[in-house]
Each structure stands twice: as C-alpha cells, then as structure tokens.
C-alpha cells in the first residue's frame, strides 16, 4: 500500500525540479540519501553541507524546497540548524530531521522547533524518503500561502502590518539604525469619487510599484490599508540621510499617472511622518504610532510635507490629552468652581452685574486659572462640557441671589458658541431655571469668534437675542473686527480690554483708543464696560472720557459665591 501511495504521490506531483540540501557530516550517509533520491522519478537538484555553518552559507545564497538534516552534526546538533532556519531566516522551506536514535524526546523537540517530518535511519527506504519530501514540500507551500495571505497585501503584494511590525521589531532587537516613514496620499479620495474604485486601485498599485523600484533590497515597503504606506529604511540614522531619499520619493509620487480609459491624467501628493529608530527600549508598535501621528501633523500643514517626529511635541500632545481627560473627570467630580467679579456704575457706585470666572481645584496642581487650561476650554467636546457646566452653575447661583436688576455675565468659548446645538441647549437651561429672567444673563464672546465664522456667529447671536439673552463683545480692540461686523452682530455690550485701560494714564495712544471706543459704543447704543479698573485715578479718567461702567481690582477682586453674596448685601 505504501509503495502504491508513493506512486500516486509521484504522479500527482508535476512541479518543477525540487532543490534539496542534505546536511550530514558522514560521507556514507549523504551518498545513501543521494542513491535513494536517484531511484525516484521526481526531478531534484541536490546540494550538500557537512556542518551548521556550511549549511547556513548555502541557505543564505539560495532558496531550497527542502532541507534534510542529520540529528548528529559532529559536536553540534541538527536541532541548532533547524532552530536557526525557523527563527532567523525568511525561508519557508520544508525541513526533515533524520536520526539514528529512536528517542521520542528528540522527535518532539524537532517538531516543536518546526520540523516538517522526522525519520529514523534504521527504517529509511527510498519510497519513505520521497513520500516525506513531497508531503513536507506540499505542506511548506501551503504554510507559505497562508503566511503570505496574513503578511502581504492582496492588492499591491506589499508587506502588511504584521510583517512590517515583525521586521521592525527585529531592527529594534538588533539595535540597528533605521527610519520609519509613514506616508498618506493627500488627494486620493477624488480619484475614487470621479473615476471609480477600480481606477483608484490602479493608482494605488502604480504608486506601490514606483515606491518598490525606489527602495533598496534591505528596506521594507508596507501598505497599511486605504492610501497609507509605510517604509522601513534600514541603516539610516539621521534626518539628513532621510531627506534626499524622501524628496525623491515625493517627486516620484507627484508624477502624473495616465488613465488611458478616460484619456486623462491624475496627480496625487503625499504627507510623510518620519520616526527614527534611536531607542531600543521602544517596541515596534510605539515607533509606528509615532510615525503615524507625525504624518497627521504633516498633513495638517498642507500637501507634500515631510515632518520628523519631535519628542517634545509628543510630550505636549500627551500633556494635552492628560489635561483634557482630567478636565472631563473634574466636571464629573465637582472640581470646578465659579468666582464672581462685580461690575459697577462708577458714577453711582452701585452694583449692576457680576462676571462669572471659572477656577479649577486640580487634585494635584492646586487652584488653576483659565489661562492654564485654556486648551480644555477651547476643545470642541471638552470645552462644550465645561461651558455647559458654567452656564448651569451661573444660572443656579443667580437664582439663589434673587437680586432684581443684577446681570450675570458668562464667558463662552468659540468652540462652545459655534457648536451646532448651542442655542437649543441654552434655551433648555433657561427653561430649567425659571427663577432667572433670560435678560439677566449676558454671554460674553471674544472678538476673534466673530472673525472666524461671522455668518454662523451672527445667526447664534440673533437666536440668543430672541431668547432674551444679552450678548457682550469681550476684549474689544484686541482683535480685527470691522465696523461692518459690529453692524451685523446684534450686541448689547462692549467691553474695553484691560490692556488699554491699564495704560490709560501714561500712554496717549491707549487713551485715544479708549476715547474712540466710547464714541463707537455711543454711536451703536451699546452699554460699555471697562475691564482692568485698578486705581482711583483710572476710574476717574474713564469717567472723564465718558465710560460709566467698570470692573477691576480697585472695585473688587473675583471671589467665591459665598463672599460674593456678602458683597452684594453690602453694596446693593
């Protein structure tokens, strides 16, 4: 039956000549194996080696379909060679272990290390050897196909992410200098949209082939999916070494691609983020992530940009993420508090309003002022979360004070004001605080907000006015708002920035600016409040110019709600 099975196997095998390597330090045993192979009908090309070193040299120079290893190789073991083949080489060849021992532990160790089969010399015959070779080669081919499916991109044939990480980890382990360049095509989506996905695939394959032709043998090119590629450039230790190569790469990518079917050309560009492998304490995932993040920074600066990873920038981004997460936790854990600064009629010395100013009782950093966590306040999601808390807390406090005629001012960050549902959320908060008249709430927006999206800002400000809420333009004079913007924005109040007020007495130009702002507010019929009133002399100068309302340290510093309650009782 075995002989018949071998005949069937031989008939089934119609492949090319098998390249075999026999590794045995015994001349007689090598000759015996050659004779066994010569009795079969399969075509073979046989090479011989007598030691581990000799065989590794053969394997480094040529690919073999099957390696037949004797367990005893002089003073060393064939298992050493087997381990080297499987652990350090990219060769997926079959490996058959032959031994004169019938030791099950040796067999188990050989199979654990990746042997395809295990044969005893005492039982070795030609048909058994041929059967083992063909069966092992078939299995190795199947394993290679499965490996390729897992490690190579179907569209371009480039290495996939797992294989790239495997090779990158080898570089890190061996402490080799290298660079990882993460590349993303800038304007690839219009190709798919305008010409279809088949054309998009053709463009990707064309780019992949161009990049392959540019790389050296030791480099690795990978497609990460979509229009993202990664290059592992070995032996490169500095930015200068990278620059020339990457500029050639960008130029190659920019070269127009002919679309014969559409009788036109398309052109794409690329953004590249580069991380140098300089620290063997980092793993492959971390290095790749650094290159990826740097690529997105390059992309935000425009097309065809090459940017190198900056550890200081990474720390800044890490600190920012940490701060944003801490701020969101802070809202949930009631770490934030509102301080209030009085606004007065400087002629009558009576209270007209308070400005709510946020403070953060950070669990480890202590009391923080807004400028230290401004990124959280301006963040599209965290800023909205904090902003809504401020509005809710300010309205709740105003209801507690229950002081007729008192206006409470709340600073609204640009991201919060221009959020798509700002007006709806504000309306809901007012409904939930019926004790507060909407006219008692004034939202303060920065002059730069009206510049960033004037059309949207006008719509939001008008909608706030329809709710009855007043709107103040804060820090007026420090931005670039034109008179036409002031005309479009339905404002109630202008606030003179303290930088002009504080230099009012000693800087004629600042005094002239304040005089102009006073005239402007009168022309548009705005209430005008001066910030930064820090002395009796400044207050008097403002009154002489025609500014009636003010706030500042001379009047009162910002204070917690309980102290503000006492202040209101004293000055009402």
DOLO-303310 format. One record per residue (C-alpha): x, y, z; residue in three letters. Coordinates in steps of 0.02 Angstrom, whole numbers, padded with zeros to 5 digits, always signed. Layout:
XYZALA/...
***
This chain:
+00000+00000+00000UNK/+00141+00122+00046UNK/+00230+00090-00119UNK/+00066+00120-00214UNK/+00033+00279-00114UNK/+00207+00343-00160UNK/+00174+00306-00343UNK/+00010+00403-00333UNK/+00100+00546-00247UNK/+00233+00549-00382UNK/+00100+00551-00517UNK/+00013+00694-00428UNK/+00173+00793-00413UNK/+00208+00878-00578UNK/+00300+01026-00508UNK/+00471+01097-00556UNK/+00637+01023-00504UNK/+00649+01015-00315UNK/+00801+01100-00240UNK/+00862+00995-00094UNK/+01000+01024+00034UNK/+01070+00872+00125UNK/+01159+00917+00288UNK/+01260+00772+00359UNK/+01442+00758+00415UNK/+01450+00574+00362UNK/+01500+00547+00179UNK/+01420+00374+00175UNK/+01253+00436+00240UNK/+01249+00579+00114UNK/+01286+00458-00028UNK/+01149+00340+00033UNK/+01021+00481+00028UNK/+01078+00528-00148UNK/+01051+00349-00208UNK/+00877+00345-00132UNK/+00832+00506-00222UNK/+00903+00443-00387UNK/+00783+00294-00383UNK/+00630+00410-00390UNK/+00552+00492-00543UNK/+00547+00665-00467UNK/+00673+00791-00531UNK/+00792+00852-00397UNK/+00942+00965-00383UNK/+01042+00913-00231UNK/+01170+01017-00134UNK/+01269+00953+00014UNK/+01334+01028+00176UNK/+01433+00947+00316UNK/+01405+01072+00460UNK/+01287+01201+00529UNK/+01398+01344+00466UNK/+01416+01265+00294UNK/+01227+01241+00278UNK/+01187+01418+00335UNK/+01302+01484+00199UNK/+01209+01380+00069UNK/+01041+01443+00135UNK/+01097+01625+00132UNK/+01143+01612-00052UNK/+00999+01511-00121UNK/+00820+01456-00085UNK/+00785+01271-00058UNK/+00622+01175-00062UNK/+00678+01052+00071UNK/+00824+01034+00192UNK/+00865+00857+00255UNK/+00962+00869+00418UNK/+01052+00733+00515UNK/+01024+00748+00702UNK/+01210+00721+00737UNK/+01323+00853+00656UNK/+01492+00825+00736UNK/+01493+00909+00906UNK/+01331+01003+00872UNK/+01151+00951+00849UNK/+01045+00965+00693UNK/+00916+01047+00805UNK/+01031+01201+00811UNK/+01020+01218+00623UNK/+00832+01187+00625UNK/+00809+01323+00755UNK/+00914+01446+00651UNK/+00814+01410+00493UNK/+00647+01440+00579UNK/+00695+01586+00691UNK/+00814+01695+00591UNK/+00780+01660+00407UNK/+00636+01711+00294UNK/+00643+01539+00210UNK/+00481+01439+00224UNK/+00560+01280+00157UNK/+00519+01105+00219UNK/+00642+01030+00346UNK/+00658+00843+00377UNK/+00756+00779+00527UNK/+00845+00610+00509UNK/+00921+00519+00657UNK/+00989+00350+00707UNK/+00905+00370+00878UNK/+00729+00317+00916UNK/+00713+00448+01052UNK/+00536+00518+01066UNK/+00601+00673+01157UNK/+00715+00715+01010UNK/+00568+00692+00891UNK/+00456+00803+00997UNK/+00589+00939+01008UNK/+00617+00931+00820UNK/+00431+00953+00785UNK/+00420+01094+00913UNK/+00559+01187+00825UNK/+00467+01172+00659UNK/+00524+01011+00577UNK/+00407+00955+00437UNK/+00443+00770+00470UNK/+00554+00654+00572UNK/+00632+00493+00502UNK/+00736+00352+00579UNK/+00890+00295+00483UNK/+00856+00112+00526UNK/+00686+00120+00441UNK/+00733+00234+00298UNK/+00691+00175+00122UNK/+00681+00265-00044UNK/+00491+00272-00055UNK/+00478+00332+00127UNK/+00604+00471+00096UNK/+00518+00526-00065UNK/+00349+00521+00020UNK/+00415+00627+00165UNK/+00496+00754+00046UNK/+00344+00779-00065UNK/+00223+00783+00080UNK/+00333+00908+00175UNK/+00356+01018+00021UNK/+00168+01022-00007UNK/+00140+01067+00175UNK/+00275+01203+00167UNK/+00195+01277+00011UNK/+00026+01282+00097UNK/+00103+01363+00251UNK/+00189+01491+00139UNK/+00023+01532+00054UNK/-00062+01553+00223UNK/+00086+01658+00283UNK/+00077+01767+00127UNK/-00111+01792+00150UNK/-00080+01852+00327UNK/+00077+01951+00291UNK/+00053+02027+00116UNK/-00073+02148+00044UNK/-00189+02068-00084UNK/-00196+02219-00198UNK/-00015+02275-00207UNK/+00081+02123-00146UNK/+00169+02233-00018UNK/+00202+02180+00161UNK/+00053+02201+00277UNK/+00056+02274+00451UNK/+00102+02111+00546UNK/+00253+02078+00434UNK/+00311+02259+00445UNK/+00300+02254+00635UNK/+00394+02089+00636UNK/+00537+02162+00534UNK/+00536+02324+00633UNK/+00547+02228+00795UNK/+00699+02136+00726UNK/+00781+02304+00691UNK/+00745+02362+00869UNK/+00805+02197+00945UNK/+00969+02206+00846UNK/+00992+02390+00892UNK/+01005+02438+00707UNK/+00986+02618+00649UNK/+00832+02640+00542UNK/+00693+02760+00493UNK/+00506+02726+00482UNK/+00417+02839+00356UNK/+00226+02838+00365UNK/+00152+02902+00202UNK/-00026+02953+00162UNK/-00088+03011-00009UNK/-00162+03186+00010UNK/-00292+03195-00127UNK/-00332+03015-00167UNK/-00519+03019-00125UNK/-00567+03123-00279UNK/-00488+02988-00389UNK/-00609+02858-00318UNK/-00755+02980-00323UNK/-00727+03038-00502UNK/-00661+02881-00588UNK/-00719+02734-00480UNK/-00634+02612-00362UNK/-00554+02507-00499UNK/-00460+02661-00559UNK/-00419+02702-00378UNK/-00344+02528-00358UNK/-00243+02553-00518UNK/-00172+02716-00448UNK/-00127+02630-00284UNK/-00038+02488-00374UNK/+00055+02614-00483UNK/+00113+02711-00330UNK/+00163+02547-00244UNK/+00268+02493-00395UNK/+00354+02663-00402UNK/+00398+02651-00219UNK/+00461+02471-00238UNK/+00578+02525-00377UNK/+00649+02661-00267UNK/+00687+02551-00116UNK/+00845+02455-00081UNK/+00846+02267-00054UNK/+00860+02282+00136UNK/+00712+02402+00151UNK/+00531+02352+00179UNK/+00379+02432+00099UNK/+00208+02401+00175UNK/+00031+02451+00135UNK/-00069+02485+00292UNK/-00237+02492+00203UNK/-00325+02627+00103UNK/-00198+02750+00035UNK/-00072+02731+00177UNK/+00102+02658+00152UNK/+00248+02632+00272UNK/+00432+02620+00226UNK/+00559+02539+00342UNK/+00728+02610+00289UNK/+00869+02512+00370UNK/+01039+02585+00408UNK/+00976+02766+00412UNK/+01021+02855+00573UNK/+00988+03041+00541UNK/+00867+03165+00466UNK/+00997+03217+00337UNK/+01011+03040+00271UNK/+00821+03032+00252UNK/+00792+03199+00169UNK/+00867+03162-00002UNK/+00779+02995-00016UNK/+00610+03060+00042UNK/+00615+03210-00075UNK/+00646+03090-00220UNK/+00500+02987-00156UNK/+00383+03139-00153UNK/+00437+03186-00330UNK/+00402+03010-00390UNK/+00229+03009-00311UNK/+00189+03179-00388UNK/+00224+03117-00564UNK/+00057+03113-00658UNK/-00024+02943-00690UNK/-00101+02908-00860UNK/-00281+02846-00861UNK/-00296+02781-01039UNK/-00478+02731-01017UNK/-00526+02911-00976UNK/-00393+02991-01089UNK/-00328+03098-00947UNK/-00201+03106-00807UNK/-00219+03111-00619UNK/-00092+03176-00496UNK/-00080+03139-00310UNK/+00032+03209-00174UNK/+00084+03139-00006UNK/+00111+03184+00176UNK/+00252+03094+00265UNK/+00287+03072+00450UNK/+00457+03000+00498UNK/+00514+02919+00660UNK/+00697+02874+00680UNK/+00735+02712+00772UNK/+00856+02775+00902UNK/+00799+02689+01062UNK/+00798+02500+01080UNK/+00689+02515+01235UNK/+00540+02558+01123UNK/+00436+02424+01038UNK/+00386+02419+00855UNK/+00207+02474+00890UNK/+00266+02632+00979UNK/+00385+02681+00839UNK/+00250+02653+00707UNK/+00125+02754+00810UNK/+00249+02898+00820UNK/+00271+02899+00631UNK/+00082+02890+00607UNK/+00047+03037+00724UNK/+00185+03139+00643UNK/+00110+03105+00471UNK/-00057+03181+00529UNK/+00035+03335+00591UNK/+00120+03349+00421UNK/-00049+03329+00334UNK/-00125+03471+00436UNK/+00010+03586+00367UNK/-00035+03553+00185UNK/+00015+03431+00048UNK/+00188+03360+00007UNK/+00252+03392+00182UNK/+00387+03287+00267UNK/+00391+03301+00456UNK/+00505+03213+00580UNK/+00444+03152+00748UNK/+00482+03275+00888UNK/+00485+03202+01065UNK/+00444+03375+01137UNK/+00288+03385+01028UNK/+00239+03209+01084UNK/+00254+03264+01266UNK/+00149+03418+01229UNK/+00014+03310+01149UNK/+00023+03186+01292UNK/+00007+03326+01420UNK/-00139+03397+01321UNK/-00230+03229+01316UNK/-00198+03205+01501UNK/-00264+03379+01540UNK/-00421+03354+01434UNK/-00458+03188+01519UNK/-00427+03266+01691UNK/-00542+03412+01648UNK/-00684+03296+01598UNK/-00661+03200+01760UNK/-00655+03367+01851UNK/-00828+03412+01789UNK/-00897+03245+01850UNK/-00809+03262+02019UNK/-00858+03445+02050UNK/-00679+03507+02047UNK/-00727+03668+01957UNK/-00791+03823+02045UNK/-00854+03992+01987UNK/-00782+04152+02057UNK/-00876+04314+02029UNK/-00810+04490+01996UNK/-00927+04639+02022UNK/-00967+04763+01884UNK/-01022+04934+01946UNK/-01092+05101+01892UNK/-00938+05206+01932UNK/-01042+05365+01948UNK/-01171+05297+02071UNK/-01053+05165+02144UNK/-01192+05036+02131UNK/-01185+04855+02077UNK/-01251+04819+01902UNK/-01185+04644+01870UNK/-01056+04509+01902UNK/-00942+04414+01785UNK/-00928+04227+01817UNK/-00747+04168+01806UNK/-00701+03983+01812UNK/-00572+03908+01930UNK/-00512+03728+01940UNK/-00467+03646+02105UNK/-00350+03521+02025UNK/-00318+03370+02139UNK/-00128+03381+02119UNK/-00090+03553+02047UNK/-00199+03657+02162UNK/-00303+03808+02109UNK/-00289+03839+01922UNK/-00341+03993+01824UNK/-00420+03982+01650UNK/-00261+04026+01555UNK/-00177+03867+01620UNK/-00313+03754+01550UNK/-00368+03859+01400UNK/-00347+03711+01282UNK/-00481+03617+01378UNK/-00597+03767+01370UNK/-00571+03785+01182UNK/-00584+03599+01142UNK/-00734+03551+01032UNK/-00802+03423+01156UNK/-00718+03457+01324UNK/-00744+03644+01304UNK/-00930+03619+01273UNK/-00943+03506+01426UNK/-00861+03636+01537UNK/-00956+03779+01456UNK/-01124+03699+01491UNK/-01073+03670+01672UNK/-01028+03854+01688UNK/-01195+03913+01617UNK/-01293+03795+01729UNK/-01194+03843+01885UNK/-01207+04031+01848UNK/-01395+04022+01823UNK/-01416+03919+01982UNK/-01315+04047+02081UNK/-01412+04193+02008UNK/-01574+04110+02064UNK/-01502+04094+02241UNK/-01456+04279+02246UNK/-01627+04329+02178UNK/-01569+04509+02156UNK/-01676+04612+02036UNK/-01579+04705+01902UNK/-01421+04602+01928UNK/-01344+04538+01764UNK/-01230+04387+01768UNK/-01101+04378+01629UNK/-01030+04211+01569UNK/-00881+04189+01452UNK/-00922+04074+01306UNK/-00775+03991+01216UNK/-00777+03994+01025UNK/-00797+03804+01011UNK/-00947+03812+01127UNK/-01033+03961+01044UNK/-01015+03888+00869UNK/-01070+03714+00923UNK/-01218+03658+00818UNK/-01342+03648+00964UNK/-01282+03792+01073UNK/-01445+03890+01063UNK/-01554+03737+01096UNK/-01451+03689+01249UNK/-01453+03869+01313UNK/-01642+03875+01292UNK/-01660+03713+01390UNK/-01551+03778+01533UNK/-01658+03936+01543UNK/-01816+03831+01550UNK/-01741+03729+01691UNK/-01704+03890+01789UNK/-01870+03984+01780UNK/-01822+04097+01925UNK/-01694+04185+01814UNK/-01755+04308+01683UNK/-01661+04275+01519UNK/-01619+04461+01513UNK/-01519+04437+01673UNK/-01397+04325+01579UNK/-01263+04401+01469UNK/-01146+04290+01367UNK/-00975+04362+01328UNK/-00896+04314+01162UNK/-00721+04356+01101UNK/-00694+04472+00954UNK/-00597+04332+00866UNK/-00754+04222+00867UNK/-00847+04341+00755UNK/-00699+04340+00637UNK/-00682+04150+00625UNK/-00859+04119+00562UNK/-00954+04281+00553UNK/-01108+04209+00467UNK/-01132+04072+00596UNK/-01090+04191+00739UNK/-01223+04315+00680UNK/-01354+04177+00675UNK/-01311+04117+00850UNK/-01308+04294+00924UNK/-01477+04334+00844UNK/-01550+04173+00913UNK/-01485+04217+01087UNK/-01565+04388+01072UNK/-01731+04306+01028UNK/-01718+04207+01190UNK/-01696+04372+01282UNK/-01513+04340+01324UNK/-01392+04487+01310UNK/-01228+04473+01214UNK/-01065+04563+01253UNK/-00911+04576+01143UNK/-00764+04545+01260UNK/-00584+04611+01246UNK/-00640+04737+01115UNK/-00496+04817+01021UNK/-00378+04668+01029UNK/-00449+04577+00877UNK/-00488+04628+00700UNK/-00674+04660+00700UNK/-00725+04792+00573UNK/-00868+04915+00590UNK/-00968+04809+00468UNK/-00954+04661+00589UNK/-01015+04770+00732UNK/-01161+04820+00623UNK/-01204+04638+00584UNK/-01188+04572+00762UNK/-01340+04619+00868UNK/-01239+04659+01026UNK/-01291+04736+01190UNK/-01123+04771+01270UNK/-00942+04810+01226UNK/-00803+04775+01350UNK/-00642+04876+01335UNK/-00492+04763+01353UNK/-00390+04796+01511UNK/-00229+04815+01411UNK/-00293+04985+01352UNK/-00369+05034+01519UNK/-00214+04997+01624UNK/-00105+05112+01516UNK/-00237+05247+01504UNK/-00142+05372+01613UNK/+00030+05354+01536UNK/+00002+05306+01354UNK/-00082+05438+01244UNK/-00116+05310+01107UNK/-00211+05195+01226UNK/-00309+05344+01290UNK/-00355+05389+01110UNK/-00411+05210+01078UNK/-00523+05213+01233UNK/-00597+05380+01178UNK/-00637+05305+01007UNK/-00717+05150+01084UNK/-00826+05260+01196UNK/-00884+05358+01044UNK/-00915+05196+00949UNK/-01020+05123+01089UNK/-01124+05282+01096UNK/-01149+05279+00907UNK/-01210+05097+00912UNK/-01303+05123+01077UNK/-01203+04987+01167UNK/-01177+04977+01353UNK/-00990+04998+01383UNK/-00892+04914+01523UNK/-00706+04945+01554UNK/-00603+04800+01619UNK/-00446+04822+01724UNK/-00500+04967+01835UNK/-00360+04953+01962UNK/-00348+05127+02038UNK/-00448+05279+02086UNK/-00356+05379+01952UNK/-00402+05257+01813UNK/-00583+05258+01869UNK/-00586+05447+01866UNK/-00503+05454+01694UNK/-00633+05333+01624UNK/-00775+05438+01692UNK/-00700+05595+01615UNK/-00690+05508+01446UNK/-00871+05452+01460UNK/-00859+05269+01515UNK/-00985+05244+01656UNK/-00967+05058+01697UNK/-00815+04960+01752UNK/-00739+04811+01840UNK/-00567+04779+01910UNK/-00462+04751+02065UNK/-00493+04929+02128UNK/-00677+04888+02135UNK/-00661+04707+02191UNK/-00561+04550+02151UNK/-00651+04393+02089UNK/-00720+04297+02239UNK/-00812+04134+02278UNK/-01002+04133+02283UNK/-01019+04148+02473UNK/-00907+04303+02479UNK/-00997+04375+02329UNK/-01160+04352+02423UNK/-01094+04459+02565UNK/-01025+04588+02444UNK/-01196+04603+02359UNK/-01282+04632+02526UNK/-01156+04766+02569UNK/-01160+04860+02403UNK/-01338+04835+02342UNK/
***
